[in-house]
Amino acid sequence: MRNASWIVVVCCLLLCNYVIAGEDGFIEVKGSGGGAGTVISFTNGISEVNTKVDYVVVATLPSNPTTGYRWELMKPLAEGIVRFARRTYHPPQTGLVGAGGQEVLIFRTAGLGETEIALGYLRPWEKGVPPVSSRTIRLKVSP
């Protein structure tokens, strides 16, 4: 009975992590002054983002580096419009070995225009293998 209680607790923690993190991830857009930003979800792996120059676009996606997978750009960025800033990883709060967390990719808008940020979840060393998951950020930067 005691083991069954622990199993229930662990399952609840995993479920809470799943619900909070979201299966698809989300985008947050922050102004140049910082502070709380606008949160945009993915619909069928696509997110439409309208923003301004010198804003930060933060993609938070489910990830588990213990499997060798990570989020990568699938095509070069239109660097006149958007630039890659950095990547971080936030491990899960569960403390379970091998549990997935969240990978955070941060971009900064650089100029006016429209472009797409195509992301794929893959193992970087496996050449010619398609990503197991993908996300597209349709970005429109206006004045």
C-alpha positions as CSV (number, residue, x, y, z in Angstrom):
1,M,0.0,0.0,0.0
2,R,2.9,2.4,0.8
3,N,4.5,1.9,-2.6
4,A,1.1,2.5,-4.3
5,S,0.9,5.9,-2.5
6,W,4.3,6.9,-3.8
7,I,3.3,5.9,-7.3
8,V,0.2,8.1,-7.1
9,V,2.3,11.0,-5.9
10,V,4.9,10.7,-8.6
11,C,2.2,10.4,-11.3
12,C,0.5,13.5,-10.0
13,L,3.8,15.4,-10.1
14,L,4.5,14.3,-13.6
15,L,0.9,15.2,-14.7
16,C,1.3,18.7,-13.1
17,N,4.6,19.2,-14.9
18,Y,2.9,18.2,-18.2
19,V,0.0,20.5,-17.7
20,I,2.1,23.5,-16.7
21,A,4.7,23.0,-19.4
22,G,2.2,22.3,-22.1
23,E,2.7,19.7,-24.8
24,D,3.4,22.3,-27.5
25,G,5.3,24.9,-25.5
26,F,4.6,28.6,-25.9
27,I,6.1,31.9,-27.0
28,E,6.6,35.0,-24.9
29,V,7.2,38.4,-26.4
30,K,8.8,41.1,-24.2
31,G,9.4,44.7,-25.0
32,S,12.8,46.4,-24.9
33,G,12.0,47.7,-21.4
34,G,11.5,44.1,-20.1
35,G,8.7,43.3,-17.7
36,A,5.9,40.9,-18.3
37,G,5.2,40.1,-21.9
38,T,2.5,38.7,-24.2
39,V,2.2,34.9,-24.1
40,I,1.2,33.1,-27.4
41,S,0.5,29.4,-27.7
42,F,1.2,27.1,-30.6
43,T,-1.7,25.8,-32.7
44,N,-0.8,22.7,-34.6
45,G,2.9,23.5,-34.1
46,I,2.6,27.1,-35.5
47,S,2.6,30.4,-33.6
48,E,1.8,33.8,-35.2
49,V,3.8,36.6,-33.5
50,N,3.4,40.3,-34.2
51,T,6.0,42.5,-32.5
52,K,8.3,45.5,-32.9
53,V,12.0,46.0,-33.4
54,D,14.3,45.4,-30.5
55,Y,11.8,43.1,-28.8
56,V,12.7,39.7,-27.3
57,V,10.9,36.5,-28.5
58,V,11.3,33.6,-26.1
59,A,10.3,30.1,-27.2
60,T,9.8,27.7,-24.3
61,L,9.5,24.1,-25.6
62,P,9.3,20.7,-23.9
63,S,12.7,19.0,-24.1
64,N,14.7,16.1,-22.6
65,P,18.4,16.3,-23.3
66,T,19.0,12.9,-21.6
67,T,17.6,11.4,-24.9
68,G,20.1,13.3,-27.0
69,Y,17.3,15.4,-28.6
70,R,17.4,19.2,-28.7
71,W,15.6,22.0,-30.5
72,E,17.6,23.3,-33.6
73,L,17.0,25.9,-36.3
74,M,15.9,24.1,-39.5
75,K,16.9,26.9,-41.8
76,P,19.0,30.0,-41.5
77,L,17.4,33.1,-39.9
78,A,16.7,36.3,-41.8
79,E,19.2,38.1,-39.6
80,G,18.0,41.5,-40.9
81,I,14.7,40.8,-39.1
82,V,15.6,38.4,-36.2
83,R,18.7,37.1,-34.5
84,F,19.4,34.2,-32.2
85,A,20.5,35.4,-28.7
86,R,20.9,32.3,-26.6
87,R,19.6,28.9,-25.4
88,T,19.0,27.7,-21.8
89,Y,17.5,24.6,-20.3
90,H,15.2,24.4,-17.2
91,P,15.2,20.9,-15.6
92,P,11.9,19.6,-14.2
93,Q,11.0,20.2,-10.6
94,T,10.3,16.5,-10.0
95,G,13.9,15.5,-9.3
96,L,13.4,12.3,-11.3
97,V,16.4,11.1,-13.2
98,G,15.7,11.3,-17.0
99,A,12.6,13.4,-16.7
100,G,12.1,16.1,-19.3
101,G,12.1,19.8,-18.7
102,Q,11.9,22.9,-20.9
103,E,14.4,24.3,-23.5
104,V,14.2,28.0,-23.9
105,L,15.4,29.6,-27.2
106,I,15.7,33.4,-27.1
107,F,15.6,35.6,-30.2
108,R,15.8,39.4,-30.6
109,T,14.1,41.3,-33.4
110,A,16.5,43.4,-35.5
111,G,14.5,45.0,-38.3
112,L,11.2,45.3,-40.0
113,G,9.7,42.5,-42.1
114,E,8.1,39.1,-42.0
115,T,9.9,35.7,-41.7
116,E,9.6,32.3,-40.1
117,I,11.7,30.7,-37.4
118,A,11.6,26.9,-38.2
119,L,12.6,24.7,-35.2
120,G,13.0,20.9,-35.2
121,Y,13.5,18.6,-32.3
122,L,16.3,16.2,-33.3
123,R,19.6,14.6,-32.4
124,P,22.2,16.9,-34.1
125,W,24.6,14.1,-34.9
126,E,21.9,12.1,-36.8
127,K,22.4,13.4,-40.3
128,G,19.5,13.0,-42.8
129,V,17.0,12.0,-40.1
130,P,13.9,14.2,-40.0
131,P,13.0,15.9,-36.6
132,V,10.6,14.0,-34.4
133,S,8.7,17.2,-33.8
134,S,8.7,20.7,-35.2
135,R,7.5,24.2,-34.4
136,T,7.2,27.3,-36.6
137,I,7.1,30.9,-35.4
138,R,5.6,33.2,-38.1
139,L,7.1,36.5,-37.1
140,K,6.0,39.9,-38.3
141,V,8.0,42.9,-37.1
142,S,6.4,46.2,-37.6
143,P,7.1,49.8,-36.5
